[in-house]
Amino acid sequence: MAVNVKITRKALLKPSPESAWGGAKKVPITVFDRASTDGYIPTVFAWRAPAPTNGALKDGLLATVARFPHLAGRFAVDDHGRKCLHLNNAGVLVIEATAGADLATVLAHDASAHIAELYPKAKKEHADEPIFQVQLTRYTCGGLVIGMASHHQVADGQSMSGFSASWASAVRTNSAALPSPFLDRGATDNPRSPPLPSFDHGRIEFKGEHSSSRSYRVLPLDRINNLAVHFPGEFVAELKAGVGAPCTTFQCLLTHAWKKVTAARDLAPDDFTQVRVAVNCRGRAKPPVPMDFFGNMVLLAFPRMQVRDLLSASYPAVVGVIRDAIACVDDEYIQSFVDFGEAQHDVKLASTAATLGMAFCPDLEVDSWLGFGFHNLDFGGGPPCAFLPPDLPIDGVMILVPSCAAKGGAHLFVALDNEHVEAVKQIC
């Protein structure tokens, strides 16, 4: 349905100099930052009325950003011409808007029809672009949609879920007495002397000169279609029971989706297919890094199978392949990656992170938000009623999120080449 979304105000919010953390300084980006997507990641959630006022949301945001100084900074270059973060308290962008419709009516129809109007369109090419941007959209019923855009080279999903929870707490409790996150980026960047990388990170996380990483083609964006699949809690429980051994919701749902999408793509039996699995390394490093560390600390695991084996294998067997691949991202691998970053400190590196239009077929990439707290964000009127996924412009990218409505359920959002969409609808 057509919805008229009108922007009513744009403003930069800056914490007061007294509350801003540490004063202006430049901090280097880490090798984990360099390996992440060089762009903005949007997230959009909806709340039914009653919702807190824009004034309360902005006051809470100011109190929270004072404790997350990277979000109020800007990208810059250091004295050696390297990309860095300038913690200059330049502020976060807040956009206020109204929507000429009832939120419940919109959610009952095709909310994706105007999703692009519900979050900021950040441009990473602009030197002074705010690192964190948010849009507050009010519907005629009093419902609220909050659309956020944050630059991935500043923070990963774990970090942004922690920030969002702190913001919600500040609004809900009307209190500025908030705990600060763990901000020491040096904790993720302790290379050996001399650095001794033992894995070929120049061909895994980065595109080396002679990289053997898979070369993926690029599709026109109008050929990439986004699908949403809902897995009720009962279905998830049945999948887990079918595995027979202890497994996570993520492992069993990834197994299911990997099998179904591979079948829908009608790949040759001799082909190999792999999944690029994002792995949170905070608890895997030695010593471990606190889970409230604000920054990036994610690497990829690569479960890989021949197509015929994947399609014929039992769910327990595929879960085992996924589990074994993730286990390879251990403290030895993390230390090797950090050492590689030190050895390549002054070298410009190109990440293998996905870019617009990339077609991962015969592969997939999956990000799990199942352990994040976005679905529990409570600004004072209860948790969100819906997650509204912006279009994923990359064939083969999947996001798993908890259901906002059904306990134990989950949603799978997946982007696919148009030629595979109908087959997936039939079998998944």
N, C-alpha and C positions, 0 to 999 in steps of 0.2 A: 504494500500500500504506500501511496505517496504521502510523505510527511514533510511539512515545512519547518526546517530547523534554522533558526535565526540567531546569529551571534550578537550579543548585546554588549559585551565588554571584554577587553583584553588588558591584562596588566602583569607586570613583573612584580613578584613578591620577594622581598629581601628580608631575611632575619636582621634584627637590629645588630649593630656592631658589637654591642655588649654581649649578646647571646651567641653570635657567630663563633664557630669553633676555631681556635688556634691562630687566627689571623691569616692574611693572604700569603700563600706560598705555592710553589710548583712542586708537584710530586710526579715521578715517572709512572708510566703505565707498565704493568707487569707482563710477563710472557703469557699468562693466562688471558689478560686483556687483549693482547695482540692476536691471540688465536680465536677470539670470539668474533661475532658478526660486527662489522663496522657500519652500524646503522641503528635506527630506532625500532624498538619493539612495542607495538600497541597492545593494550589490554582494555577491555570494555565490560563493565558490570552494571546491572540494573537493580534498583531498589524500589519497592512499592511505597506509597505514602503510608504513614508520615515519614518524612526524611528530614535530616537536619538542614538548617538554613545555609545558604552560601557563605554568610558571614562566619558561622561556626566552623564550617569546613575550611575556610581560609585561615582562620585563627589557629586551628589545630595543625594545619599544614605548615604555617610559619614556625610553630613551636617544634615540630618534628624535623623540618629541614635544618634547623639550627644544629641538630645532632647528627645529621647526615650531610656534612659540608660538601661532599663531592657532587651532590645533586644540584647545589646552588653555584657550582663553579663553571668553568668553560675549558674547552680544549685549547691548548697553546703549544708552543715549541720551546724546548729548553735551550741552553747556551750552545749545545752541540747540534741543534737542528732536529732533535728527536721529539716526537709527539709526547705530550705530557698533559697533566691536568693542573689547571690553575685554580686553586681554592681561593677565589677572589670575592666570594659572596655576591656574585652578579645577579643571582636570583633565579627563581623558577617562574615559568609562564603559566598563568591561569586564565583560561577562556571561559566565559559564562555565556550560556545560550538557552533558548527556549524552543520547545517543539510543539507544534500545533496539533496534538493528538493525545489520546488517552494511552498510557503506557500498556495497560493490560490488553487493549485492542491491538496495539502494535505487536506485542509479543505473541498474540494468538494468530497473527498473520505472518508475513515474511519480514522479520525485523532486519534481515541482512540487506534489504532494499535500500536502507539509508544509513547503514552502519558506518560508511565512510565519512558521514557528517558528524559523527559522535566522538571523534578523538582528534588531537592536534596532528597536523601534517608537518612534522619536523623535517628540516632539510640539513642533512649532515654536511653538505658542502659549504654551508655558511659558517664562517669562523666564529661569529658571536651567537650562534644558535644555542638557546638554553638546553641543558643536558636533560632536564626533566620538565615535562609539560603536561598539563591536565586540563580537561574540559568538563565543566559541570553543566549538564543539560536538564532543564526542568520541563516536565510534561504537564498538560492541562489538569491532570488529576492530582498533581503534587508529587508524582513519581520522579525519580532521579536516576540519571545515567552518568556514571563517572568513567571517562575515557582517559587513559594515561598513555604517554609515550616517553620511554626512557632509553638512553643510548646504551647499547649492550656492552660497549667497551668500558663502561663505568661500573656496571653491576649485572649480575646474573639473576635468574629467577628466584633463587633462594634469598638473595639480598633484597630484591624488590618486594617479595612477600613479607619479609620482616619489616621493611619500611612501611608498607601499606598497613600492617597490623599496628605499628606504632602510631601512625596517623589516625587510624580509627579509634585507638585507645585515647588519644589526646582529645578528639572531638567528643567521644562518649563520656569521658570523665571530667571534661572541661578543666584539664590539669596540664600544666607544663612540666610537671615532675616526672619526666620519662627517662627510662634507662637509655644510655647511649650504646650503639652497636660497637663491635670490635673493629677498629679502624686501621690497625697496623698492617699495611700492605706488605711490609717486610717479612711478615710471618709466612707468606706464601712464596717467598723469593730468597731462599737460603742455599745458594749453589755451593758445591764443594770447591776446594782450592787445590789443584786446578779443577775446572769443571770436567766431568767425565760422562757425557751422554752415551748411553749404551743402546739406545733405540734410534731409528732413523726418523726423527721428528720432522726433518726437512722434506719428508715425503708422506707424512701422516697428517700432522696438524697444519703444516705449511706446504706451499708449492715450491719445491726446490727446482733448481735448474734442470735436473735430470729426474724429476719426480715420476714415480711409477704409480702414483695415485690414479684412481679411475678418472677418465676424462668424460665429463657429462655434457650432453648437448644442451642447447638453449631453445625453449619454445616461445612462441608468441603468447603474451599473457592471456589473450582471449581463448587460448586452447586449454587453459588450466581451470578446472572446476573444483569447487569446494563442497565437501559432503560432511554432514553431521550424523553420527551414529550413536544412539543411546543404548547403553547396556544396563538393564535393571539390576538391582542388587541380587535378585534371585538367579539371574543368568551368570553373574560373576561368581556366586557361590557354587553353582553347578560346574563351571569351568575349573575352579580350584579343586573341587571334589574329584573331577575327572583326572586331574594331574596325579592325585594319589599321594604325593609327597608335599611337604610344606613348600609353598611358593607364594610370592607376593601378587597382589592385584595387577601390578605392572607387568610382571613376567607372564601371567596367563593371558592378559588382554593383548600384549604384544605378540605372543605366539599365535593367537587367534587372528589378529589383523594381518600379520606377516603371511600366514597361510592363505587367507582369503584374497588379499590384494595380489599376491603372486599368482594365484589361480586365475584371477580376473585379467591379468596382463597376458595370459596365454604364452608364457615364455617357453623357449626350447628346453627340454628336460636336461640337457647337458650344461645349460647356463648355470652360472653361480649368482646368487643374490645375497646381499649383506644388508644389515641395518646399522646405521650410524646412531649409536645410543649415547645420549648425554649422561655423563656420570659425575655426580657431585663428589669432589675429592677432599672436602674438608675433613671428614672423619677417616680418610684412607691414608693421609700423609702421616709421617712420623717425624716429629711429634704432631698430633692432630691439631688442626686449626679450629677455633671455636665456630659453632654453627651460625652464630650471629655475626661472623666476619662479613663486612660490607665490601663487595668487589666481585671479581670473577675467580672461580676456582672449579672449573668444569673441564673435563677431557672426554674424549670419545672412546667407546668400546665398539668392536666390529664383529658381532656374531655373523657367521657366514656359512651357507650351506648350498649344495647343488640343488637345483630346482626340483628334480625328481625325488631327492631325499627329503626335502622340506615338505612336499605335498603328501608323501607317503608316511612320513614319520609320525609317531604318536605325540600327543601334547607333552607328556613328560620328557620325551627325548628332545624336543625343541626347547622347552624350558631349560633343560640342562645345557644346551648349546649357548643360550643367552646368558645363563648364570656364569658359565665358565669364561665367556668373553669379558663380562663385566669384572670378574675376579682378576683378570690380567691388569686392570688399572689399579695397581697396588702401590705401596710406598716406593718400591724400586723404580717403577715406571714414572711416578710423579717426580722423584728426584732426578731421573734422567732428563725429563722434560724441563725442569728448572735449570739444570746444568746446560742444556742446549740453549735456553734463553740467554744465559750469561755468556756463552761462547759466541752467540750471534747478537750481542747487545747493540752493536752499532750497525747491524745489517738490516736493511728494509725487508721485512718478511711479508709474503702474501698468504693470508689464511685460506684454508680449504673450506671455510664456512660457506654455506649456500648463498647464492646471489639471485636476483630477480630473474624469473623465467627458467632457472635451472631445472633440468629433468633428471631425476635420480634413477629412473628406470634403467636396469632391473632392481635397483636398490631402493631403500627407504631411509628416512631419518626420523627419529622419534624423540620428543621431549615430554617428560612426564611431569605434570603439575599435581600429581596425586598426593604428594607429600607437602605441598604448599598450603597456606591457609587462606587463599583468596576466597574460597567458597564460604568461609566463616567470617568475613569482614563485617563488623557490626559498628556502624557510626552512631548508633543510638536507636535505630528503628528495626534492628534485627539484621540477619545475614542477607546477602543479595538474593534476588529471586531468579536471576538469569545471568549467565556468562554469554556475551555476544561476541563471537569470534570475528575479527576482521579477516578479510580474504588472505589466504596464504598463497603467495605468488610463486610457489615452487612445487613442481610435480614430485610427489613421494614424501612430502613432509607431513608428519602426524603429531598431534598434541593430544595427550590424555589428561582430562581434568575430572575432578569429582563432580557428581551431580549436585546442583544447588537445591534440588527438590526432593530427591529420593535417597534415603540413607543407604550407603553401600553401593550405590549405582555410580556409573561413570559415563562420560561422553568422550567419543573419539571424533576429533576434527581432522580431516585428511584432505589434501589437495592432490588431484590426479589429472592426468591427460584426459581430455574429453572422450577419447576413444575407449577408455577403460571404465568410465563412470557407470554405465548401465549394467555392466557385468558385476561390478561391486554391489550395486543396489540389489541385484538378484540374489547374491550369495552371502552378503554380510548384513 
